[in-house]
Amino acid sequence: MTIVCDVCGKKGARIRRVTRSFGKGKAAFLIEAVPVVSCPSCGESYLTANTLREIERIRLHRRQLTKDRVVPVATFGGAA
């Protein structure tokens, strides 16, 4: 689906699905398949208001909506 970018106003923005992490330490959790609007014209990526509302709903009810999985974690050690 091609959409108009809210930042630059050009057609060609696309929705891609990403995994985002929230919280820290033992309170950390992941949300998979978060829709992010990405525009190849201006290079911006952003979340829509509906997506932000759904993320907040998931955060508020994360105990009921999440399932535990073992996830390997690495620390980036290279130069910035």
C-alpha positions as CSV (number, residue, x, y, z in Angstrom):
1,M,0.0,0.0,0.0
2,T,1.5,3.4,-1.0
3,I,0.5,6.4,1.0
4,V,1.2,10.1,1.3
5,C,4.0,11.0,3.7
6,D,2.7,13.2,6.6
7,V,6.2,14.9,6.8
8,C,6.9,15.8,3.1
9,G,3.6,15.3,1.5
10,K,4.9,13.1,-1.3
11,K,3.4,9.8,-2.4
12,G,5.4,6.7,-2.0
13,A,5.6,6.2,1.8
14,R,5.1,2.6,2.8
15,I,4.3,0.8,6.0
16,R,6.9,-1.6,7.3
17,R,6.6,-3.8,10.4
18,V,9.3,-3.6,13.1
19,T,9.9,-5.0,16.6
20,R,10.2,-2.4,19.3
21,S,11.4,-2.7,22.9
22,F,9.9,-0.9,25.8
23,G,10.9,-0.6,29.5
24,K,14.2,-1.5,31.2
25,G,15.6,-4.5,33.0
26,K,13.0,-7.0,34.3
27,A,10.2,-4.6,33.2
28,A,11.4,-4.7,29.5
29,F,9.2,-6.3,26.8
30,L,8.9,-6.4,23.0
31,I,6.0,-5.5,20.7
32,E,6.3,-7.3,17.4
33,A,4.9,-6.1,14.0
34,V,4.6,-2.5,15.0
35,P,3.5,-0.6,11.8
36,V,6.0,2.2,11.0
37,V,5.4,4.6,8.1
38,S,8.6,5.0,6.1
39,C,9.2,7.6,3.4
40,P,11.9,7.0,0.8
41,S,11.5,10.7,-0.5
42,C,12.4,12.4,2.8
43,G,13.9,9.6,4.8
44,E,11.6,10.0,7.7
45,S,9.9,7.2,9.6
46,Y,7.1,7.8,12.0
47,L,4.2,6.2,14.0
48,T,0.6,7.2,13.4
49,A,-1.7,8.3,16.2
50,N,-3.6,5.0,16.0
51,T,-0.4,3.1,16.3
52,L,0.7,5.2,19.3
53,R,-2.7,4.6,21.0
54,E,-2.4,0.8,20.5
55,I,1.1,0.8,21.9
56,E,-0.1,2.6,25.0
57,R,-3.0,0.1,25.4
58,I,-0.5,-2.8,25.1
59,R,1.8,-1.1,27.7
60,L,-1.1,-0.6,30.1
61,H,-2.2,-4.2,29.8
62,R,1.1,-5.9,29.1
63,R,0.7,-8.6,31.8
64,Q,-2.4,-9.9,30.1
65,L,-1.2,-9.4,26.5
66,T,2.3,-10.7,26.6
67,K,3.7,-14.2,26.7
68,D,7.1,-15.1,28.0
69,R,9.8,-16.2,25.5
70,V,13.5,-16.7,25.9
71,V,15.3,-14.1,23.8
72,P,19.1,-14.0,23.3
73,V,20.5,-10.5,24.0
74,A,23.8,-9.0,22.8
75,T,25.5,-5.8,23.7
76,F,26.8,-3.6,20.9
77,G,30.5,-3.2,21.5
78,G,31.7,-1.5,18.3
79,A,32.6,2.1,17.8
80,A,29.8,4.7,17.3
